[in-house]
Amino acid sequence: MSGNKRRDLSINTIIGPGTFVTGEVEAGGFTRVDGSLRGDLTAKGRVVVGERARMKSNISGTAVTIGGVVSGNVLASERVIILSTGIVLGDIITRRIQADEGCVVHGQITVCQTDEKWNGAIHDYRDVQEVKSALTGFSLRLDRS
């Protein structure tokens, strides 16, 4: 087993049960969330969202397994697995997906089978996120006189 594979199997970051984190999280490897997270999660390795986890987050990792609730988009360069207890309220972009019976997905799923399609989908996603971020500071005010 290569060194990279070994590092990916050990959990580098844990957000445990009863823990509430607000803010962006960047993790160097395998990340497990069993608590609550409000803020984006970017991991260089695998991500596991436990059954009791509650996340208002965009998630990015190599392989993402979801057993809890995720309100946000999921990007996984290898695969996404949604367990029967999993709920995803957002879009998914990945190369492979497995969705167990009973799970809930409310969003668009994009499965990219080639590197070209993957790179294009990620580029388009990031463009949309930049526009949304730029518009966040603006508010629409309707005066009804």
C-alpha positions in Angstrom: 0.0 0.0 0.0 1.4 3.4 -1.0 2.0 6.2 1.6 -0.8 8.2 0.1 -3.3 5.4 0.6 -2.3 4.9 4.2 -2.7 8.6 5.0 -6.2 8.5 3.5 -7.3 5.7 5.7 -6.4 7.4 9.0 -8.9 10.1 10.1 -7.1 13.5 10.2 -10.1 15.6 11.3 -13.1 14.7 13.5 -16.0 17.0 14.3 -17.6 14.8 17.0 -21.1 14.4 18.3 -22.3 17.4 20.3 -19.8 19.7 18.6 -21.0 22.8 16.6 -18.5 24.5 14.3 -19.2 27.7 12.4 -16.7 28.7 9.7 -14.8 27.2 6.8 -12.9 24.0 7.5 -9.9 22.9 5.4 -8.7 19.4 6.2 -5.5 17.7 5.0 -6.9 14.2 4.7 -9.8 11.9 5.8 -12.5 13.9 7.6 -15.4 12.6 9.7 -18.3 14.8 10.8 -20.7 13.6 13.5 -21.6 17.0 14.9 -22.9 20.2 13.3 -21.0 22.4 10.8 -22.1 25.7 9.3 -19.5 26.6 6.7 -17.8 25.0 3.8 -15.7 21.8 4.2 -12.8 21.2 1.9 -10.8 18.0 2.4 -7.9 16.7 0.5 -9.1 13.1 1.2 -12.3 11.3 2.0 -15.2 12.8 3.9 -17.7 10.8 6.0 -20.9 12.6 7.2 -22.3 10.5 10.0 -26.0 9.7 10.5 -26.4 12.3 13.3 -24.4 15.0 11.5 -26.1 18.3 10.4 -24.3 20.4 7.9 -25.1 23.7 6.1 -22.0 23.4 4.0 -20.6 22.9 0.5 -18.4 19.8 0.7 -15.4 19.0 -1.4 -13.3 15.8 -1.1 -12.1 12.8 -3.1 -14.9 10.4 -1.9 -17.8 11.6 0.1 -20.2 9.3 2.1 -23.3 10.9 3.5 -25.4 9.4 6.3 -26.7 12.7 7.8 -28.2 15.9 6.5 -26.2 18.2 4.1 -27.7 21.5 3.0 -25.2 22.5 0.3 -23.4 21.2 -2.8 -21.1 18.2 -2.8 -18.1 17.8 -5.1 -16.2 14.5 -5.1 -13.4 13.7 -7.5 -13.9 10.0 -7.1 -17.4 9.1 -5.8 -20.4 10.0 -3.7 -22.2 7.4 -1.5 -25.5 8.5 0.0 -26.7 6.1 2.7 -30.4 5.3 3.3 -30.3 7.8 6.2 -28.7 10.6 4.1 -30.3 13.8 2.9 -28.7 16.1 0.4 -30.3 19.5 -0.3 -28.0 20.7 -3.1 -26.2 19.7 -6.2 -23.8 16.9 -6.6 -20.8 16.7 -9.0 -18.8 13.5 -9.0 -17.4 10.7 -11.2 -19.5 7.9 -9.6 -22.5 7.8 -7.4 -24.3 5.3 -5.2 -27.6 6.2 -3.6 -29.2 3.7 -1.2 -32.9 3.2 -1.1 -34.6 5.7 1.2 -32.1 8.5 0.8 -33.2 12.0 -0.3 -31.5 14.2 -2.9 -33.1 17.5 -3.8 -30.8 19.0 -6.4 -29.0 18.3 -9.7 -26.7 15.4 -10.0 -23.8 15.5 -12.5 -21.8 12.4 -13.1 -18.6 13.0 -15.1 -17.1 10.0 -16.7 -14.1 11.7 -18.4 -11.5 14.2 -17.1 -12.7 16.7 -19.7 -16.3 16.6 -18.4 -15.1 16.7 -14.8 -12.9 19.7 -15.4 -15.7 21.5 -17.3 -18.3 20.8 -14.6 -16.0 22.0 -11.8 -15.1 25.2 -13.9 -18.8 25.9 -14.5 -19.6 25.3 -10.8 -16.9 27.7 -9.6 -18.0 30.4 -12.0 -21.5 30.2 -10.6 -20.2 30.3 -7.0 -18.2 33.4 -7.8 -21.2 35.2 -9.2 -23.3 34.2 -6.2 -20.6 35.4 -3.9 -20.3 38.7 -5.7 -24.1 39.2 -5.5 -24.3 38.4 -1.8 -23.5 42.0 -0.8 -26.3 43.4 -2.9 -29.9 43.5 -1.8 -33.0 44.1 -3.8 -35.3 46.6 -2.3 -38.8 47.0 -3.4 -40.6 50.1 -2.3 -44.4 49.8 -2.3 -45.8 53.3 -1.9 
